[in-house]
Amino acid sequence: MIKNIRIALLMVVSLFAVCANAAPLAYSVNSDSVDGDSLYRIDLATGVDQLRGKLFNGIENRTDTEGLAFTPGPDSILWGVDDDSGSLFPISTINGSISFDEEIQLPIELQVGGKNDFGMTFSCDNSLFFTSVKNQALYRRDPDGSIKVIGTDKPLGVNISAIAAIGNPTRLYGLGNGRLDNGNTDSPNLYRIDVTTGTSTLIGPLGSPGEFQYDQAGMDFDSNGDLWAITDRSLNNLKSQILKINVNTGAATLIATTVNEVGFESLAIGPPADCNNIGMGEVGPSVIPTLNLAGRLSAILILLLAGAVILRRRNI
């Protein structure tokens, strides 16, 4: 009997270990869709993307939403930034709807002509950071609503269209675009960004030359401090790749490829992480522990083995 209990406990511990390695759920927008943007919930472990709804404000669809981020705190809200309209807006994670009255217009230099290829993230103090490839610059929107550029004369120095913040004080990271308009390789690297000067420092490439071929990307930290990215490969009509990135070296690991849609270039997992143990809040399925495919198969196997052991012992 004691041996049976030991075996059962070992299997339960193994099951918890599998759960601990589960990947989170996240949100992204297919910003290259011909009939307007839609919000999707994505299982980062499997690439399964589930439609939540159109980004519709009651008057028109948003058509080039390139950045997503959750506000900090227990009442976290998902926000997006759209290049075509030059606006910021909160988004319902239930159905993708947005309110026209809640949209915020960006400064005029970020609206004319588009091509900003925004990256976007909230910090623990509720400041909103976003980047513009058009200006190779970092911007900050403070909680009082004021927006200002950080640094002068294209301080980033590279085309960064995905950023992610973690910790308090803020540590800000950026992911360079994969290729230029002419098809040549751009800056598929991870960078550290100085939040006071707007300058970027190279950490390292995602992989060997040509290993990850993409255009733009989205990036965010999960609640464990792991850095995730999703890449847009729609110019080649390829599904988006989901990557896990080493923040110390920049090296990326391919985790999955989206199942249904192409054109994902934004990523939001949950509120900013490592904010002095601030509550994660109820922000939807992205903070609920889940198992990836390997985890589910392992869990089934463990339970079957447990049942077989118990039945065998009873028959002896």
C-alpha positions as CSV (number, residue, x, y, z in Angstrom):
1,M,0.0,0.0,0.0
2,I,2.8,2.4,0.9
3,K,4.5,1.7,-2.4
4,N,1.3,2.4,-4.3
5,I,1.0,5.8,-2.5
6,R,4.6,6.6,-3.4
7,I,4.0,5.8,-7.0
8,A,0.8,7.9,-7.1
9,L,2.6,10.9,-5.5
10,L,5.4,10.7,-8.0
11,M,3.0,10.8,-10.8
12,V,1.1,13.7,-9.4
13,V,4.4,15.6,-8.9
14,S,5.3,14.9,-12.6
15,L,1.9,16.2,-13.6
16,F,2.5,19.5,-11.8
17,A,5.9,19.8,-13.5
18,V,4.2,19.5,-16.8
19,C,1.7,22.2,-15.9
20,A,4.5,24.5,-14.8
21,N,6.0,24.4,-18.3
22,A,2.8,25.3,-20.0
23,A,2.9,28.2,-22.4
24,P,0.5,31.2,-21.9
25,L,-2.4,32.3,-24.1
26,A,-2.0,35.7,-25.8
27,Y,-3.8,38.2,-28.0
28,S,-2.8,39.4,-31.5
29,V,-4.4,41.2,-34.5
30,N,-4.2,40.1,-38.1
31,S,-3.4,43.6,-39.3
32,D,-2.9,42.6,-43.0
33,S,-6.5,41.3,-43.5
34,V,-8.2,42.7,-46.6
35,D,-11.5,43.2,-44.9
36,G,-10.3,44.9,-41.7
37,D,-8.5,43.9,-38.5
38,S,-9.7,41.2,-36.1
39,L,-8.6,40.3,-32.6
40,Y,-7.4,36.7,-32.0
41,R,-6.5,34.7,-28.9
42,I,-3.5,32.5,-29.6
43,D,-2.2,29.5,-27.7
44,L,1.5,30.2,-27.9
45,A,2.4,26.5,-27.4
46,T,0.4,25.2,-30.4
47,G,-0.2,28.3,-32.6
48,V,-4.0,27.7,-32.5
49,D,-5.6,31.1,-33.2
50,Q,-9.2,31.7,-32.2
51,L,-11.2,34.7,-33.6
52,R,-12.6,37.0,-30.9
53,G,-14.1,39.7,-33.2
54,K,-13.6,42.6,-35.5
55,L,-11.9,45.8,-34.3
56,F,-15.0,47.9,-35.0
57,N,-15.7,51.2,-33.3
58,G,-19.3,51.5,-34.4
59,I,-18.4,53.6,-37.5
60,E,-15.5,51.9,-39.2
61,N,-13.1,48.9,-38.9
62,R,-9.5,49.6,-37.8
63,T,-7.3,48.5,-40.7
64,D,-3.6,48.5,-39.6
65,T,-3.4,47.8,-35.9
66,E,0.3,47.1,-35.2
67,G,0.7,47.2,-31.4
68,L,-1.1,45.7,-28.4
69,A,-0.5,46.0,-24.7
70,F,-2.2,45.4,-21.4
71,T,-2.3,48.1,-18.7
72,P,-0.8,47.2,-15.3
73,G,-2.8,46.2,-12.3
74,P,-5.8,44.1,-11.3
75,D,-8.2,45.9,-13.7
76,S,-6.0,45.5,-16.7
77,I,-7.3,46.6,-20.1
78,L,-6.0,45.7,-23.6
79,W,-5.1,48.7,-25.8
80,G,-4.1,48.9,-29.4
81,V,-2.5,51.4,-31.8
82,D,-3.5,51.7,-35.4
83,D,-1.2,53.2,-38.1
84,D,-3.8,54.1,-40.7
85,S,-6.0,56.1,-38.3
86,G,-3.1,57.3,-36.1
87,S,-5.1,56.4,-32.9
88,L,-4.9,54.6,-29.6
89,F,-7.9,52.7,-28.2
90,P,-9.0,50.1,-25.6
91,I,-10.2,46.8,-27.0
92,S,-12.6,44.2,-25.6
93,T,-10.9,40.9,-25.3
94,I,-14.4,39.3,-25.5
95,N,-15.4,40.4,-29.0
96,G,-12.7,42.8,-30.2
97,S,-15.0,45.8,-30.1
98,I,-13.7,49.4,-29.5
99,S,-15.4,52.6,-28.5
100,F,-15.1,55.6,-30.9
101,D,-15.4,57.9,-27.9
102,E,-12.4,56.4,-26.2
103,E,-10.0,56.6,-29.2
104,I,-7.0,59.0,-28.7
105,Q,-5.4,60.7,-31.6
106,L,-1.6,60.6,-31.8
107,P,0.5,63.7,-32.6
108,I,0.3,64.8,-36.2
109,E,3.9,63.7,-37.0
110,L,2.8,60.1,-36.2
111,Q,-0.3,60.3,-38.4
112,V,0.7,61.7,-41.8
113,G,1.6,59.0,-44.3
114,G,1.5,56.0,-42.0
115,K,4.5,53.6,-42.2
116,N,5.1,54.0,-38.4
117,D,5.1,50.2,-37.9
118,F,4.4,50.8,-34.2
119,G,5.6,48.8,-31.3
120,M,3.8,49.3,-28.0
121,T,4.0,48.3,-24.3
122,F,2.9,49.6,-20.9
123,S,5.3,49.9,-18.0
124,C,4.5,49.2,-14.3
125,D,3.8,52.8,-13.6
126,N,1.1,52.9,-16.4
127,S,3.3,54.8,-18.8
128,L,2.8,53.8,-22.4
129,F,5.9,53.4,-24.6
130,F,5.7,53.1,-28.3
131,T,8.1,53.2,-31.2
132,S,7.8,54.5,-34.7
133,V,9.9,53.0,-37.5
134,K,9.1,56.1,-39.6
135,N,11.1,58.3,-37.1
136,Q,13.2,55.5,-35.5
137,A,12.1,57.1,-32.3
138,L,10.7,56.1,-28.9
139,Y,7.7,57.9,-27.5
140,R,6.1,57.9,-24.0
141,R,2.5,58.7,-23.1
142,D,2.3,59.5,-19.4
143,P,-0.7,58.7,-17.2
144,D,-1.8,62.3,-17.5
145,G,-2.2,61.9,-21.2
146,S,0.8,63.9,-22.4
147,I,2.9,62.4,-25.2
148,K,6.5,63.2,-25.8
149,V,9.4,61.9,-27.9
150,I,12.4,60.5,-26.0
151,G,15.7,61.6,-27.6
152,T,16.4,63.4,-30.9
153,D,17.5,62.6,-34.4
154,K,16.3,59.0,-34.7
155,P,17.8,57.9,-31.4
156,L,16.9,54.2,-31.9
157,G,19.1,53.9,-34.9
158,V,17.3,50.8,-36.2
159,N,13.8,49.9,-37.3
160,I,12.1,48.5,-34.2
161,S,8.5,47.6,-34.5
162,A,8.1,45.5,-31.4
163,I,8.8,46.4,-27.8
164,A,8.2,44.9,-24.3
165,A,8.7,46.3,-20.9
166,I,9.3,44.4,-17.6
167,G,10.1,45.4,-14.0
168,N,10.1,48.4,-11.9
169,P,12.2,50.4,-12.7
170,T,11.4,49.7,-16.3
171,R,13.6,47.5,-18.5
172,L,12.7,48.0,-22.1
173,Y,13.5,45.6,-25.0
174,G,13.0,46.0,-28.7
175,L,12.9,43.6,-31.7
176,G,14.2,44.9,-35.0
177,N,12.3,44.4,-38.3
178,G,13.3,41.3,-40.3
179,R,13.7,42.9,-43.7
180,L,13.6,46.1,-45.6
181,D,11.1,47.2,-48.3
182,N,13.4,46.0,-51.0
183,G,13.5,42.5,-49.5
184,N,17.0,42.7,-48.0
185,T,17.7,41.7,-44.4
186,D,17.0,44.5,-41.9
187,S,17.7,44.1,-38.2
188,P,16.4,40.7,-36.9
189,N,18.0,41.3,-33.5
190,L,17.0,41.9,-29.9
191,Y,17.9,45.3,-28.4
192,R,17.9,46.9,-25.0
193,I,16.4,50.4,-25.1
194,D,17.3,53.2,-22.7
195,V,14.0,54.8,-21.5
196,T,15.7,58.1,-20.8
197,T,17.6,58.7,-24.1
198,G,15.7,56.4,-26.5
199,T,18.9,54.9,-27.7
200,S,19.2,51.1,-28.4
201,T,21.9,48.7,-27.6
202,L,22.3,45.4,-29.5
203,I,21.9,42.3,-27.4
204,G,22.2,39.7,-30.2
205,P,20.6,38.2,-33.3
206,L,17.5,35.9,-33.2
207,G,19.5,33.3,-35.1
208,S,21.8,32.6,-37.9
209,P,21.4,34.7,-41.1
210,G,18.1,33.7,-42.8
211,E,17.0,31.4,-40.0
212,F,14.0,33.6,-39.1
213,Q,12.6,35.4,-42.2
214,Y,9.9,37.9,-41.4
215,D,8.8,41.5,-41.9
216,Q,7.5,43.0,-38.6
217,A,6.8,41.4,-35.2
218,G,5.1,41.7,-31.9
219,M,6.6,41.0,-28.5
220,D,5.7,40.7,-24.8
221,F,6.8,39.2,-21.5
222,D,4.6,36.6,-19.7
223,S,4.1,36.6,-15.9
224,N,7.1,34.4,-15.4
225,G,9.4,36.9,-17.1
226,D,9.8,34.9,-20.3
227,L,10.0,36.9,-23.5
228,W,7.8,35.9,-26.5
229,A,7.5,37.2,-30.0
230,I,5.2,36.6,-33.0
231,T,6.4,37.4,-36.5
232,D,4.6,38.6,-39.6
233,R,5.4,36.7,-42.8
234,S,2.4,37.7,-44.8
235,L,4.4,39.1,-47.8
236,N,5.3,35.5,-48.5
237,N,1.7,34.3,-47.5
238,L,3.2,32.3,-44.7
239,K,1.7,31.8,-41.2
240,S,3.2,33.7,-38.3
241,Q,6.0,32.0,-36.2
242,I,5.8,32.1,-32.4
243,L,9.3,32.5,-30.8
244,K,10.7,32.4,-27.3
245,I,13.6,34.7,-26.9
246,N,16.6,34.6,-24.5
247,V,16.9,38.2,-23.1
248,N,20.6,37.8,-22.4
249,T,21.7,36.7,-25.9
250,G,18.8,37.5,-28.2
251,A,18.7,33.9,-29.5
252,A,15.2,32.7,-30.4
253,T,13.6,29.3,-30.3
254,L,10.7,28.4,-32.6
255,I,7.8,27.2,-30.5
256,A,4.9,27.0,-33.0
257,T,3.4,28.4,-36.2
258,T,-0.1,29.9,-36.3
259,V,-2.8,27.5,-37.6
260,N,-5.3,29.7,-39.4
261,E,-4.3,33.3,-40.0
262,V,-1.4,35.2,-41.4
263,G,-0.3,38.8,-40.7
264,F,0.1,38.8,-36.9
265,E,2.5,41.6,-35.9
266,S,1.3,42.5,-32.4
267,L,1.4,40.5,-29.1
268,A,-0.1,41.0,-25.7
269,I,0.0,38.3,-23.0
270,G,-0.9,40.2,-19.8
271,P,-0.2,43.1,-17.5
272,P,3.5,44.2,-17.1
273,A,5.4,41.6,-15.2
274,D,7.7,41.9,-12.1
275,C,6.0,45.0,-10.8
276,N,6.8,44.4,-7.1
277,N,4.4,41.5,-6.9
278,I,1.4,43.6,-8.1
279,G,-1.7,41.5,-8.6
280,M,-2.1,40.1,-12.1
281,G,-5.9,40.6,-12.0
282,E,-8.6,39.1,-14.1
283,V,-7.6,39.9,-17.7
284,G,-9.1,36.9,-19.4
285,P,-7.8,33.5,-20.5
286,S,-4.2,34.8,-21.0
287,V,-3.5,34.3,-17.3
288,I,-5.1,30.9,-16.8
289,P,-2.5,28.1,-16.7
290,T,-2.9,25.7,-19.7
291,L,-1.1,22.7,-21.1
292,N,0.5,22.7,-24.5
293,L,0.0,19.6,-26.8
294,A,3.0,17.8,-25.3
295,G,1.8,18.6,-21.8
296,R,-1.7,17.3,-22.5
297,L,-0.3,14.0,-24.0
298,S,2.1,13.7,-21.0
299,A,-0.8,14.3,-18.6
300,I,-2.9,11.6,-20.3
301,L,0.0,9.2,-20.2
302,I,0.7,9.8,-16.5
303,L,-3.0,9.3,-15.6
304,L,-3.1,6.1,-17.6
305,L,0.0,4.8,-16.0
306,A,-1.4,5.6,-12.6
307,G,-4.6,3.7,-13.3
308,A,-2.7,0.7,-14.7
309,V,-0.4,0.5,-11.6
310,I,-3.4,0.7,-9.2
311,L,-5.4,-1.9,-11.2
312,R,-2.4,-4.3,-11.4
313,R,-1.8,-4.0,-7.6
314,R,-5.4,-4.9,-6.9
315,N,-5.3,-7.9,-9.2
316,I,-2.1,-9.3,-7.5
